[in-house]
Amino acid sequence: MRARVAGHPDPMVRREWTATAAPLEVRRLRHAVCDFALAAGMPAARSDDVALAVTEVVTNAIMHGLRHSGGEGVVRVAAEVSDGDVTVWVEDDGVGLVRRDDSPGAGYGLILTSQVAEELTFAEPPAGGTEVRMTFAAAA
C-alpha cells in the first residue's frame, strides 16, 4: 500500500544526485534532499532532521570513505517518498566502513543520525564503498 504524493500521478517519487568528494558538495546535496522532502509534503520542522542526517552522512562519506581519493571519489544520494515517509540513501565508492583512530571528527555524526531517523542501516555494495540508508517519518 503506497500513498500518492499530492499532485503527482505515481505512487512513489524518487530523485538521485551525484557529487564529487568535495566538502562544498555537502551543502548542495543537503539542500537538494531537503527541497525534495518539503516538496513531497514533509513538514518543515521534520525536514531539519533530514538536513542534519544528510549533512552528517555525506560528510562522513567524504572525510572517511573517500579520504584517499584525491577528490576523485563519488558520492551518490537518492531520496524516495512512499506513504509519507522519506528514505534517503547515501553511497560512496570509498574504502568501506573501517575503524579510524585518527578521525578528525568528534564521532557523534552517526549517533545523531540514529536519533533523528526512524531507521538507519549500513551495507557494503558489491563494488565496495558504503551505503547508508535512512528513513524519516513525515511526523516524528
Buried (B, 14 or more C-beta within 10 A) or exposed (E): EEBEBEEEEEEBBEBEBEBBBEEEBBEBBBEBBBEBBBBBBBEEEBBEBBBBBBBBBBBBBBBBBBBEBEEEBBBBBBBBBBEBBBBBBBBBBBBBBEEEEEEEEEEEBBEBBEEBBEEBEEEEEEEEBBBBBBBBBBEE
